[in-house]
């Protein structure tokens, strides 16, 4: 009986020493799991810094001097992180000149906080979930956009249009493709 108690006590002491040494080795400078690290990045997917990989849709738009109005609209709508995610997305991206063709005051009105729902509806009408390059489009083809409405593609003499707006260039991105268009697509009125 004495041998069993002695063995048990030795085992408890040995286990205690092992646990104690495991808990103290190398953990002195590590924060507890509940502590927040102050060096972690703030923001969503758009805050990730990666200068080596192909740029995502938002980073391409931000880097384009011809898309400052579109970037401002994405920021006002709170869609920067959405379009920075994995996708894939096909974005029909109007140029600044395309936005200037809208009636005076339209863009300024849409950028106001009280117009956020309307702005989101318009922006969602420019996005298709999936990556579609120009070779995919057929004349008369309809695509269901993120806002639930459809656009009609046109293909004639090698030129591609979406609801009559010409695709003037296409830029592949890490999370889809941008088709630069020369007009803003306005969704049909919701019923």
C-alpha positions in Angstrom: 0.0 0.0 0.0 2.9 2.4 0.9 4.5 1.6 -2.5 1.3 2.5 -4.3 0.9 5.8 -2.5 4.5 6.7 -3.0 4.3 5.9 -6.7 1.1 8.0 -7.0 2.7 10.9 -5.2 5.8 10.7 -7.5 3.6 10.6 -10.5 1.6 13.6 -9.4 4.8 15.6 -8.7 6.3 14.5 -12.1 3.1 15.5 -14.0 3.0 18.8 -12.1 6.6 19.5 -13.1 6.0 18.7 -16.7 2.9 20.9 -16.9 4.7 23.7 -15.1 7.7 23.6 -17.5 5.4 23.5 -20.6 3.5 26.5 -19.4 6.6 28.6 -18.7 8.9 27.6 -21.7 8.7 30.3 -24.4 5.4 31.8 -23.3 6.7 34.6 -21.2 6.4 37.3 -23.9 3.2 36.0 -25.7 0.0 37.9 -25.0 -2.9 36.0 -23.6 -5.4 34.9 -26.2 -7.9 37.5 -25.0 -5.5 40.4 -25.4 -5.8 42.3 -28.7 -2.7 42.9 -30.7 -2.3 46.5 -31.7 -0.3 45.7 -34.9 -3.1 43.8 -36.6 -4.6 45.4 -39.8 -7.8 47.3 -39.5 -10.6 47.1 -42.1 -11.8 44.3 -44.3 -10.4 42.6 -47.3 -9.5 45.9 -49.0 -7.0 46.6 -46.2 -4.8 43.6 -47.1 -1.5 44.8 -48.4 -0.2 42.6 -51.3 1.9 44.3 -53.9 3.2 41.1 -55.5 -0.1 39.5 -56.7 -2.4 40.6 -59.5 -4.6 43.4 -58.3 -8.2 42.9 -57.4 -11.1 44.9 -58.9 -11.0 47.7 -56.3 -7.2 48.1 -56.5 -7.3 48.4 -60.3 -10.1 51.0 -60.0 -8.3 53.0 -57.3 -5.2 53.0 -59.5 -7.1 54.4 -62.6 -7.4 58.1 -63.0 -10.4 57.5 -65.2 -12.4 55.9 -62.4 -12.3 58.3 -59.5 -16.0 58.9 -59.6 -16.7 55.1 -59.5 -14.3 54.7 -56.6 -16.0 57.5 -54.7 -19.4 55.8 -55.4 -18.1 52.4 -54.1 -16.8 54.1 -51.0 -20.1 56.0 -50.4 -22.1 52.7 -50.9 -19.8 50.8 -48.5 -18.9 48.3 -51.3 -15.1 48.6 -51.3 -14.6 45.4 -49.2 -17.3 43.5 -51.1 -15.6 44.0 -54.4 -12.2 43.2 -52.8 -13.4 39.7 -51.9 -12.6 36.5 -53.8 -15.5 36.8 -56.3 -15.3 36.1 -59.1 -17.0 39.2 -60.4 -17.6 40.8 -63.8 -17.8 44.6 -63.3 -19.0 47.0 -66.0 -17.0 50.1 -64.9 -18.2 53.5 -66.2 -15.4 56.1 -66.7 -15.5 59.6 -65.2 -16.6 60.8 -68.6 -19.6 58.4 -68.5 -20.7 59.8 -65.1 -20.4 63.3 -66.5 -23.0 62.4 -69.2 -25.6 62.1 -66.4 -27.9 65.1 -65.7 -26.2 67.8 -63.6 -26.3 67.1 -59.9 -27.1 63.3 -60.3 -23.8 62.0 -59.1 -23.6 64.5 -56.2 -27.1 63.5 -55.2 -26.3 59.8 -55.3 -23.2 60.3 -53.1 -25.3 61.7 -50.2 -26.0 59.3 -47.3 -29.7 59.5 -47.7 -29.3 58.2 -51.3 -27.3 55.1 -50.3 -30.0 52.6 -51.3 -30.4 54.1 -54.8 -26.6 54.3 -55.2 -26.3 50.6 -54.2 -29.0 49.6 -56.7 -27.1 51.4 -59.5 -23.8 49.9 -58.6 -25.2 46.4 -58.2 -26.6 46.8 -61.7 -23.0 47.0 -62.9 -21.9 43.7 -61.3 -22.4 40.1 -62.4 -21.3 37.3 -60.2 -18.9 35.2 -62.2 -16.0 36.1 -64.6 -17.1 36.7 -68.2 -14.6 37.8 -70.7 -15.7 39.4 -74.0 -15.6 36.1 -75.9 -18.4 34.8 -73.8 -20.9 37.5 -74.9 -23.5 36.9 -77.6 -25.8 39.4 -79.3 -29.1 39.6 -77.5 -27.8 37.7 -74.5 -29.3 38.7 -71.1 -27.3 38.6 -67.9 -28.8 38.7 -64.4 -27.0 41.3 -62.3 -26.5 41.5 -58.6 -29.4 43.9 -58.1 -31.8 41.3 -59.6 -32.4 43.1 -62.9 -31.0 42.0 -66.3 -28.8 43.7 -68.9 -28.7 42.9 -72.6 -25.5 42.3 -74.4 -24.9 43.4 -77.9 -22.2 42.1 -80.3 -21.9 43.6 -83.7 -18.9 44.1 -86.0 -16.5 42.9 -83.2 -17.8 45.5 -80.8 -19.5 44.6 -77.5 -22.1 46.6 -75.7 -24.1 46.2 -72.5 -27.4 48.0 -72.7 -26.0 50.1 -75.5 -22.9 51.2 -73.6 -19.7 50.2 -75.4 -17.0 48.1 -73.7 -13.9 50.1 -74.6 -11.4 47.9 -72.7 -11.2 44.9 -70.4 -8.9 44.4 -67.5 -8.4 41.0 -65.9 -8.1 41.1 -62.1 -7.3 38.6 -59.4 -11.0 38.3 -58.4 -12.7 38.7 -61.9 -12.7 41.1 -64.7 -13.4 44.8 -65.3 -15.1 45.8 -68.6 -14.6 49.6 -68.9 -17.8 51.2 -70.4 -18.6 54.6 -71.9 -21.9 55.1 -70.1 -23.5 54.5 -66.8 -26.1 51.7 -66.7 -29.3 52.8 -65.1 -31.5 49.9 -63.8 -35.1 49.7 -64.7 -37.6 50.9 -62.1 -38.5 48.3 -59.5 -42.0 47.1 -59.7 
